[in-house]
Amino acid sequence: MTGTRTVDPDDLGRWNIVPGQMVRVATRRGAIELAARSDSSVPAGVVFVPTCYSKSAASFLINSAVDPFGKIPELKSAAARL
């Protein structure tokens, strides 16, 4: 899966990652490769990956349970590593 992940600019520097570089984001449910994107509105230590579509790349990293009516994922966050 591909897409974009957003990270605090200082974290990118700490990890020697440049915007646009492909990185692997993994949780206990799976792993995806995404292009890094810098955004100072994302808190340090947080990786943001959009979850607004059921087929989004992030869907492979979070709990697959959904609300029976709105089909909204039950859990929209997970511990991840780069």
Chimera marker file (.cmm) of the C-alpha trace (Angstrom):
<marker_set name="trace">
<marker id="1" x="0.000" y="0.000" z="0.000" r="1" g="1" b="0" radius="0.5"/>
<marker id="2" x="1.169" y="3.504" z="-0.638" r="1" g="1" b="0" radius="0.5"/>
<marker id="3" x="0.107" y="6.943" z="0.568" r="1" g="1" b="0" radius="0.5"/>
<marker id="4" x="1.424" y="9.780" z="2.680" r="1" g="1" b="0" radius="0.5"/>
<marker id="5" x="2.180" y="10.005" z="6.344" r="1" g="1" b="0" radius="0.5"/>
<marker id="6" x="2.607" y="13.270" z="8.180" r="1" g="1" b="0" radius="0.5"/>
<marker id="7" x="5.244" y="13.807" z="10.886" r="1" g="1" b="0" radius="0.5"/>
<marker id="8" x="6.569" y="16.662" z="13.007" r="1" g="1" b="0" radius="0.5"/>
<marker id="9" x="9.518" y="18.353" z="11.195" r="1" g="1" b="0" radius="0.5"/>
<marker id="10" x="11.822" y="17.848" z="14.202" r="1" g="1" b="0" radius="0.5"/>
<marker id="11" x="11.060" y="14.114" z="14.227" r="1" g="1" b="0" radius="0.5"/>
<marker id="12" x="11.923" y="13.881" z="10.537" r="1" g="1" b="0" radius="0.5"/>
<marker id="13" x="15.284" y="15.485" z="11.301" r="1" g="1" b="0" radius="0.5"/>
<marker id="14" x="15.915" y="13.192" z="14.268" r="1" g="1" b="0" radius="0.5"/>
<marker id="15" x="15.238" y="10.129" z="12.098" r="1" g="1" b="0" radius="0.5"/>
<marker id="16" x="17.225" y="11.499" z="9.118" r="1" g="1" b="0" radius="0.5"/>
<marker id="17" x="14.146" y="11.366" z="6.893" r="1" g="1" b="0" radius="0.5"/>
<marker id="18" x="13.511" y="13.931" z="4.162" r="1" g="1" b="0" radius="0.5"/>
<marker id="19" x="10.012" y="14.854" z="2.952" r="1" g="1" b="0" radius="0.5"/>
<marker id="20" x="8.991" y="12.599" z="0.074" r="1" g="1" b="0" radius="0.5"/>
<marker id="21" x="11.243" y="9.752" z="1.217" r="1" g="1" b="0" radius="0.5"/>
<marker id="22" x="9.505" y="6.363" z="1.370" r="1" g="1" b="0" radius="0.5"/>
<marker id="23" x="9.326" y="4.917" z="4.882" r="1" g="1" b="0" radius="0.5"/>
<marker id="24" x="7.778" y="1.807" z="6.403" r="1" g="1" b="0" radius="0.5"/>
<marker id="25" x="5.152" y="2.245" z="9.128" r="1" g="1" b="0" radius="0.5"/>
<marker id="26" x="4.374" y="-0.927" z="11.081" r="1" g="1" b="0" radius="0.5"/>
<marker id="27" x="1.895" y="-1.924" z="13.789" r="1" g="1" b="0" radius="0.5"/>
<marker id="28" x="1.144" y="-5.375" z="15.177" r="1" g="1" b="0" radius="0.5"/>
<marker id="29" x="-1.532" y="-5.711" z="12.476" r="1" g="1" b="0" radius="0.5"/>
<marker id="30" x="0.651" y="-5.012" z="9.464" r="1" g="1" b="0" radius="0.5"/>
<marker id="31" x="2.990" y="-2.644" z="7.669" r="1" g="1" b="0" radius="0.5"/>
<marker id="32" x="2.713" y="-0.163" z="4.822" r="1" g="1" b="0" radius="0.5"/>
<marker id="33" x="5.129" y="2.041" z="2.910" r="1" g="1" b="0" radius="0.5"/>
<marker id="34" x="4.366" y="5.725" z="2.700" r="1" g="1" b="0" radius="0.5"/>
<marker id="35" x="5.979" y="8.930" z="1.507" r="1" g="1" b="0" radius="0.5"/>
<marker id="36" x="7.029" y="11.121" z="4.440" r="1" g="1" b="0" radius="0.5"/>
<marker id="37" x="5.457" y="14.566" z="4.748" r="1" g="1" b="0" radius="0.5"/>
<marker id="38" x="6.457" y="17.295" z="7.194" r="1" g="1" b="0" radius="0.5"/>
<marker id="39" x="3.787" y="19.198" z="9.134" r="1" g="1" b="0" radius="0.5"/>
<marker id="40" x="4.451" y="21.270" z="12.261" r="1" g="1" b="0" radius="0.5"/>
<marker id="41" x="0.821" y="20.848" z="13.400" r="1" g="1" b="0" radius="0.5"/>
<marker id="42" x="1.457" y="17.143" z="14.099" r="1" g="1" b="0" radius="0.5"/>
<marker id="43" x="2.747" y="16.659" z="17.670" r="1" g="1" b="0" radius="0.5"/>
<marker id="44" x="6.240" y="15.268" z="18.182" r="1" g="1" b="0" radius="0.5"/>
<marker id="45" x="6.238" y="11.477" z="18.418" r="1" g="1" b="0" radius="0.5"/>
<marker id="46" x="3.033" y="11.142" z="16.380" r="1" g="1" b="0" radius="0.5"/>
<marker id="47" x="2.663" y="9.744" z="12.872" r="1" g="1" b="0" radius="0.5"/>
<marker id="48" x="-0.559" y="10.774" z="11.128" r="1" g="1" b="0" radius="0.5"/>
<marker id="49" x="-1.979" y="8.639" z="8.312" r="1" g="1" b="0" radius="0.5"/>
<marker id="50" x="-5.460" y="9.484" z="6.965" r="1" g="1" b="0" radius="0.5"/>
<marker id="51" x="-8.128" y="6.907" z="7.828" r="1" g="1" b="0" radius="0.5"/>
<marker id="52" x="-11.121" y="8.490" z="6.128" r="1" g="1" b="0" radius="0.5"/>
<marker id="53" x="-11.694" y="5.699" z="3.577" r="1" g="1" b="0" radius="0.5"/>
<marker id="54" x="-12.242" y="2.015" z="4.342" r="1" g="1" b="0" radius="0.5"/>
<marker id="55" x="-9.672" y="1.096" z="1.685" r="1" g="1" b="0" radius="0.5"/>
<marker id="56" x="-7.064" y="3.623" z="2.873" r="1" g="1" b="0" radius="0.5"/>
<marker id="57" x="-3.546" y="2.401" z="3.582" r="1" g="1" b="0" radius="0.5"/>
<marker id="58" x="-4.014" y="3.088" z="7.307" r="1" g="1" b="0" radius="0.5"/>
<marker id="59" x="-6.897" y="0.606" z="7.441" r="1" g="1" b="0" radius="0.5"/>
<marker id="60" x="-4.318" y="-2.184" z="7.295" r="1" g="1" b="0" radius="0.5"/>
<marker id="61" x="-2.682" y="-0.886" z="10.472" r="1" g="1" b="0" radius="0.5"/>
<marker id="62" x="-5.655" y="-0.417" z="12.798" r="1" g="1" b="0" radius="0.5"/>
<marker id="63" x="-8.412" y="-2.563" z="14.287" r="1" g="1" b="0" radius="0.5"/>
<marker id="64" x="-10.739" y="-3.737" z="11.500" r="1" g="1" b="0" radius="0.5"/>
<marker id="65" x="-13.936" y="-3.566" z="13.611" r="1" g="1" b="0" radius="0.5"/>
<marker id="66" x="-16.403" y="-0.961" z="12.296" r="1" g="1" b="0" radius="0.5"/>
<marker id="67" x="-19.606" y="0.681" z="13.462" r="1" g="1" b="0" radius="0.5"/>
<marker id="68" x="-22.483" y="-1.346" z="11.949" r="1" g="1" b="0" radius="0.5"/>
<marker id="69" x="-24.310" y="1.755" z="10.687" r="1" g="1" b="0" radius="0.5"/>
<marker id="70" x="-21.700" y="4.370" z="9.736" r="1" g="1" b="0" radius="0.5"/>
<marker id="71" x="-18.944" y="1.849" z="8.928" r="1" g="1" b="0" radius="0.5"/>
<marker id="72" x="-16.542" y="4.039" z="10.916" r="1" g="1" b="0" radius="0.5"/>
<marker id="73" x="-13.501" y="2.189" z="12.304" r="1" g="1" b="0" radius="0.5"/>
<marker id="74" x="-13.792" y="1.346" z="15.987" r="1" g="1" b="0" radius="0.5"/>
<marker id="75" x="-10.227" y="2.411" z="16.742" r="1" g="1" b="0" radius="0.5"/>
<marker id="76" x="-8.449" y="5.114" z="14.756" r="1" g="1" b="0" radius="0.5"/>
<marker id="77" x="-5.115" y="4.985" z="16.511" r="1" g="1" b="0" radius="0.5"/>
<marker id="78" x="-2.427" y="2.408" z="17.140" r="1" g="1" b="0" radius="0.5"/>
<marker id="79" x="1.110" y="2.183" z="18.405" r="1" g="1" b="0" radius="0.5"/>
<marker id="80" x="3.439" y="2.204" z="15.390" r="1" g="1" b="0" radius="0.5"/>
<marker id="81" x="7.119" y="2.088" z="14.597" r="1" g="1" b="0" radius="0.5"/>
<marker id="82" x="9.136" y="3.357" z="11.662" r="1" g="1" b="0" radius="0.5"/>
<link id1="1" id2="2" r="1" g="1" b="0" radius="0.2"/>
<link id1="2" id2="3" r="1" g="1" b="0" radius="0.2"/>
<link id1="3" id2="4" r="1" g="1" b="0" radius="0.2"/>
<link id1="4" id2="5" r="1" g="1" b="0" radius="0.2"/>
<link id1="5" id2="6" r="1" g="1" b="0" radius="0.2"/>
<link id1="6" id2="7" r="1" g="1" b="0" radius="0.2"/>
<link id1="7" id2="8" r="1" g="1" b="0" radius="0.2"/>
<link id1="8" id2="9" r="1" g="1" b="0" radius="0.2"/>
<link id1="9" id2="10" r="1" g="1" b="0" radius="0.2"/>
<link id1="10" id2="11" r="1" g="1" b="0" radius="0.2"/>
<link id1="11" id2="12" r="1" g="1" b="0" radius="0.2"/>
<link id1="12" id2="13" r="1" g="1" b="0" radius="0.2"/>
<link id1="13" id2="14" r="1" g="1" b="0" radius="0.2"/>
<link id1="14" id2="15" r="1" g="1" b="0" radius="0.2"/>
<link id1="15" id2="16" r="1" g="1" b="0" radius="0.2"/>
<link id1="16" id2="17" r="1" g="1" b="0" radius="0.2"/>
<link id1="17" id2="18" r="1" g="1" b="0" radius="0.2"/>
<link id1="18" id2="19" r="1" g="1" b="0" radius="0.2"/>
<link id1="19" id2="20" r="1" g="1" b="0" radius="0.2"/>
<link id1="20" id2="21" r="1" g="1" b="0" radius="0.2"/>
<link id1="21" id2="22" r="1" g="1" b="0" radius="0.2"/>
<link id1="22" id2="23" r="1" g="1" b="0" radius="0.2"/>
<link id1="23" id2="24" r="1" g="1" b="0" radius="0.2"/>
<link id1="24" id2="25" r="1" g="1" b="0" radius="0.2"/>
<link id1="25" id2="26" r="1" g="1" b="0" radius="0.2"/>
<link id1="26" id2="27" r="1" g="1" b="0" radius="0.2"/>
<link id1="27" id2="28" r="1" g="1" b="0" radius="0.2"/>
<link id1="28" id2="29" r="1" g="1" b="0" radius="0.2"/>
<link id1="29" id2="30" r="1" g="1" b="0" radius="0.2"/>
<link id1="30" id2="31" r="1" g="1" b="0" radius="0.2"/>
<link id1="31" id2="32" r="1" g="1" b="0" radius="0.2"/>
<link id1="32" id2="33" r="1" g="1" b="0" radius="0.2"/>
<link id1="33" id2="34" r="1" g="1" b="0" radius="0.2"/>
<link id1="34" id2="35" r="1" g="1" b="0" radius="0.2"/>
<link id1="35" id2="36" r="1" g="1" b="0" radius="0.2"/>
<link id1="36" id2="37" r="1" g="1" b="0" radius="0.2"/>
<link id1="37" id2="38" r="1" g="1" b="0" radius="0.2"/>
<link id1="38" id2="39" r="1" g="1" b="0" radius="0.2"/>
<link id1="39" id2="40" r="1" g="1" b="0" radius="0.2"/>
<link id1="40" id2="41" r="1" g="1" b="0" radius="0.2"/>
<link id1="41" id2="42" r="1" g="1" b="0" radius="0.2"/>
<link id1="42" id2="43" r="1" g="1" b="0" radius="0.2"/>
<link id1="43" id2="44" r="1" g="1" b="0" radius="0.2"/>
<link id1="44" id2="45" r="1" g="1" b="0" radius="0.2"/>
<link id1="45" id2="46" r="1" g="1" b="0" radius="0.2"/>
<link id1="46" id2="47" r="1" g="1" b="0" radius="0.2"/>
<link id1="47" id2="48" r="1" g="1" b="0" radius="0.2"/>
<link id1="48" id2="49" r="1" g="1" b="0" radius="0.2"/>
<link id1="49" id2="50" r="1" g="1" b="0" radius="0.2"/>
<link id1="50" id2="51" r="1" g="1" b="0" radius="0.2"/>
<link id1="51" id2="52" r="1" g="1" b="0" radius="0.2"/>
<link id1="52" id2="53" r="1" g="1" b="0" radius="0.2"/>
<link id1="53" id2="54" r="1" g="1" b="0" radius="0.2"/>
<link id1="54" id2="55" r="1" g="1" b="0" radius="0.2"/>
<link id1="55" id2="56" r="1" g="1" b="0" radius="0.2"/>
<link id1="56" id2="57" r="1" g="1" b="0" radius="0.2"/>
<link id1="57" id2="58" r="1" g="1" b="0" radius="0.2"/>
<link id1="58" id2="59" r="1" g="1" b="0" radius="0.2"/>
<link id1="59" id2="60" r="1" g="1" b="0" radius="0.2"/>
<link id1="60" id2="61" r="1" g="1" b="0" radius="0.2"/>
<link id1="61" id2="62" r="1" g="1" b="0" radius="0.2"/>
<link id1="62" id2="63" r="1" g="1" b="0" radius="0.2"/>
<link id1="63" id2="64" r="1" g="1" b="0" radius="0.2"/>
<link id1="64" id2="65" r="1" g="1" b="0" radius="0.2"/>
<link id1="65" id2="66" r="1" g="1" b="0" radius="0.2"/>
<link id1="66" id2="67" r="1" g="1" b="0" radius="0.2"/>
<link id1="67" id2="68" r="1" g="1" b="0" radius="0.2"/>
<link id1="68" id2="69" r="1" g="1" b="0" radius="0.2"/>
<link id1="69" id2="70" r="1" g="1" b="0" radius="0.2"/>
<link id1="70" id2="71" r="1" g="1" b="0" radius="0.2"/>
<link id1="71" id2="72" r="1" g="1" b="0" radius="0.2"/>
<link id1="72" id2="73" r="1" g="1" b="0" radius="0.2"/>
<link id1="73" id2="74" r="1" g="1" b="0" radius="0.2"/>
<link id1="74" id2="75" r="1" g="1" b="0" radius="0.2"/>
<link id1="75" id2="76" r="1" g="1" b="0" radius="0.2"/>
<link id1="76" id2="77" r="1" g="1" b="0" radius="0.2"/>
<link id1="77" id2="78" r="1" g="1" b="0" radius="0.2"/>
<link id1="78" id2="79" r="1" g="1" b="0" radius="0.2"/>
<link id1="79" id2="80" r="1" g="1" b="0" radius="0.2"/>
<link id1="80" id2="81" r="1" g="1" b="0" radius="0.2"/>
<link id1="81" id2="82" r="1" g="1" b="0" radius="0.2"/>
</marker_set>
